[in-house]
Amino acid sequence: MNAPRRILAVKNKHLGDIILSQPAFWALHRAFPQARLDVLVSPGTRSLVDGFNWIHRVIEAPRKGRGLATLRDELRVAKDIALAGYDLVVDFTWSDRAMSYALLSRARERWAIQVTAGSRLKPHVFNRYGTKPDKAWHVIEHERNFLVQAGLPHYEPEFFFPDTPAEETAARTWLAAQGIRRERLVVVHPTSRWLFKCWNDEKVAGLMDWLAERGWQPVMTCGPSDEELSRAKAIIQLCRRPHPTRLGDLNLRELAAFLRQARFFFGMDSAPTHLSAAVGTPAVVLFGPSQLARWRPYGPQHHAVVGNCRCLAVRGPQCDKSRVVECLANITLAAVQATIAERFTPPT
């Protein structure tokens, strides 16, 4: 293909998905460095890619809803895409909305990572597309294989996050005021907006106390939703000793700054895990009914403690996702302590 002048990459998915697509966005820029690269992401996720000077523009998809305001947002984004003059549109979502954007763009090259889900028009809209993901591949590797199949040179994924200098200054100031040393800091993020991915509250509280007893300085963080705040506060109440917290008051860039200060991260299969990997902080993560190969924290310095889930054995959902699932509940506190003790020694 002729080198494109303007590229639109679409990843209108969840927080973790967008974080994990950074290596693919970077690969597109490296392959076509003279092209203007725009990225379309989910509403409220701009901060995950803002700050990369090689991304020309970040577009947020309209929020789902009804009414004139939603319609105006839809028309504004559609008009932007139609008039932008894109030569290449790359869909990393396999969604019907992304297909619509590709059509509106009138780009001569339209690539989709997968066309087997959703509208039957997709094979006719996209002129290059990938296949269903191999469950043995990490998401980052799946996107790499798709781009290489579409025509990019083979590359090794490079995973990183935008710089956060102002947020890191604020984080260091707060940590100093709390008397927390960077080499002893452990960020513990025990919540997820999906309850079934969480661990038992009593075990998280026990881990917090155990970390402090061994000389670490754990700080608990959580998301801003009422459910996550309630769960995090309940865990703190179960602890035998006080621990500093940042509950619901950190945006994603601020959380990334805290993670950059930490010796390691402990959490669940959720966006903060991928954020930790992107900033280069080792992670210990609990996995239950998620596909470990696809969703593990990316890189050799991380470790997953895995519950034996029957969902994975039968390749279909079996768990009651209204509560902590059995496979995660069966992970013992002792097993997590042993994993951490084997890999990390607190400084004297």
HUCOR-V775234 format. One record per pair of residues at least 12 apart in sequence whose ideal C-beta (glycine too) atoms are under 6 Angstrom apart, sorted by the first residue. I is the first residue (numbers start at 0). GAP is how many residues later the second one is. D is the distance in Angstrom with one decimal. If there is no record, write none. Layout:
I&GAP&D + I&GAP&D
This chain:
0&108&5.7 + 2&29&5.7 + 3&28&5.7 + 3&31&5.0 + 3&83&3.6 + 3&84&4.1 + 4&30&5.7 + 4&82&5.5 + 5&30&4.8 + 5&79&5.6 + 5&80&4.9 + 5&81&5.7 + 6&28&5.1 + 6&30&4.9 + 6&81&4.7 + 7&30&5.0 + 7&78&4.8 + 7&81&4.8 + 8&16&5.6 + 8&30&5.0 + 8&81&4.8 + 9&30&4.7 + 9&81&4.9 + 9&83&5.9 + 9&88&4.5 + 10&30&5.8 + 10&81&4.6 + 10&82&6.0 + 11&30&5.1 + 11&49&4.7 + 11&81&5.3 + 12&80&5.5 + 14&256&3.8 + 15&255&4.2 + 15&258&4.7 + 17&23&5.3 + 17&27&5.3 + 17&30&4.9 + 18&29&5.8 + 18&255&4.4 + 18&256&6.0 + 18&259&5.7 + 19&119&4.9 + 19&120&5.7 + 19&254&5.7 + 20&71&5.5 + 22&117&5.3 + 22&134&3.8 + 22&135&5.7 + 22&136&5.3 + 23&119&4.2 + 24&14&6.0 + 25&132&5.8 + 26&120&5.8 + 26&128&5.3 + 28&25&4.7 + 30&121&4.7 + 35&20&4.5 + 36&18&5.6 + 36&19&5.7 + 37&18&5.7 + 37&19&4.5 + 38&16&5.5 + 38&19&5.5 + 39&19&4.4 + 41&19&5.9 + 42&17&5.0 + 42&18&5.9 + 42&20&4.5 + 45&12&5.1 + 45&14&5.6 + 46&205&5.2 + 46&206&5.0 + 50&111&3.0 + 50&112&6.0 + 51&110&5.5 + 61&12&4.9 + 61&15&5.8 + 77&26&5.6 + 80&20&5.3 + 80&23&4.9 + 80&24&5.3 + 81&22&4.7 + 85&19&4.5 + 85&21&4.5 + 86&20&5.7 + 86&21&6.0 + 87&19&5.7 + 87&21&4.4 + 88&13&4.5 + 88&16&5.0 + 88&18&4.6 + 88&21&5.0 + 89&21&4.8 + 90&21&4.3 + 91&21&5.2 + 93&19&6.0 + 93&20&4.1 + 93&23&5.1 + 95&22&4.6 + 95&23&5.1 + 98&23&5.6 + 98&26&5.3 + 101&23&5.7 + 102&22&5.9 + 109&16&4.7 + 109&17&5.8 + 110&17&4.5 + 110&39&5.0 + 111&14&4.1 + 111&17&4.3 + 112&17&4.8 + 112&33&4.7 + 113&16&5.7 + 114&14&4.7 + 115&16&6.0 + 127&22&4.6 + 129&16&3.8 + 129&19&5.9 + 134&156&5.7 + 135&157&5.2 + 137&156&6.0 + 138&155&5.5 + 139&17&4.9 + 139&158&5.4 + 143&13&5.5 + 158&119&5.7 + 158&139&5.5 + 160&95&5.5 + 160&117&4.0 + 160&118&5.0 + 163&89&5.1 + 163&92&5.4 + 163&93&4.5 + 166&86&5.2 + 166&87&4.9 + 166&90&3.6 + 167&89&4.3 + 167&92&6.0 + 170&86&4.4 + 170&87&5.0 + 170&90&5.5 + 177&66&5.0 + 179&37&4.7 + 181&79&5.1 + 182&80&5.9 + 182&164&4.9 + 183&32&5.5 + 183&33&4.4 + 184&32&5.6 + 184&76&5.7 + 184&77&4.5 + 184&78&5.9 + 185&25&5.6 + 185&30&4.9 + 185&32&4.6 + 185&78&5.9 + 186&32&5.9 + 186&71&5.8 + 186&72&5.7 + 186&75&4.6 + 186&78&4.9 + 187&30&5.0 + 187&32&4.9 + 187&78&4.9 + 188&32&5.0 + 188&78&4.0 + 188&83&4.5 + 189&14&4.4 + 190&31&4.4 + 190&37&4.0 + 190&40&5.2 + 190&41&5.6 + 191&76&5.0 + 191&78&4.2 + 192&32&6.0 + 195&125&4.1 + 195&129&4.7 + 196&71&4.8 + 196&72&5.3 + 197&70&6.0 + 197&126&5.5 + 198&87&5.5 + 198&129&5.7 + 199&129&5.8 + 200&33&5.5 + 200&34&4.9 + 200&37&5.9 + 201&36&5.8 + 202&130&4.7 + 203&31&5.0 + 204&30&5.2 + 204&33&3.7 + 204&34&4.6 + 205&127&5.0 + 207&31&5.3 + 207&35&5.4 + 208&30&5.6 + 208&31&5.1 + 208&32&5.9 + 209&127&5.8 + 213&132&5.6 + 214&131&3.7 + 215&130&5.2 + 217&25&5.8 + 218&25&5.0 + 219&25&4.6 + 220&25&4.9 + 221&25&5.1 + 221&26&5.9 + 223&24&4.0 + 228&18&5.8 + 228&19&5.0 + 231&15&5.1 + 255&19&5.5 + 255&23&5.4 + 258&17&5.0 + 258&20&5.1 + 258&22&4.8 + 259&19&4.9 + 261&19&5.3 + 263&18&4.6 + 263&80&5.6 + 264&16&5.4 + 264&18&4.4 + 265&18&5.1 + 266&18&5.8 + 267&18&5.6 + 268&18&5.4 + 268&21&4.7 + 268&26&6.0 + 272&12&5.0 + 272&24&5.2 + 276&20&4.2 + 276&21&5.0 + 276&22&5.5 + 281&19&4.6 + 281&20&6.0 + 282&14&4.6 + 282&19&4.5 + 283&19&5.3 + 283&55&5.9 + 283&56&5.8 + 284&12&5.7 + 284&19&5.2 + 285&19&5.2 + 285&45&6.0 + 286&17&4.9 + 286&19&4.8 + 287&19&4.6 + 287&21&5.2 + 287&37&5.0 + 287&39&4.5 + 287&40&3.9 + 288&20&4.5 + 288&22&4.1 + 288&30&5.2 + 288&36&5.7 + 291&12&5.9 + 291&14&6.0 + 302&36&6.0 + 304&26&5.8 + 304&31&5.8 + 304&34&5.6 + 306&20&3.1 + 306&21&4.9 + 306&23&5.7 + 306&24&5.1 + 307&19&5.7 + 308&18&3.7
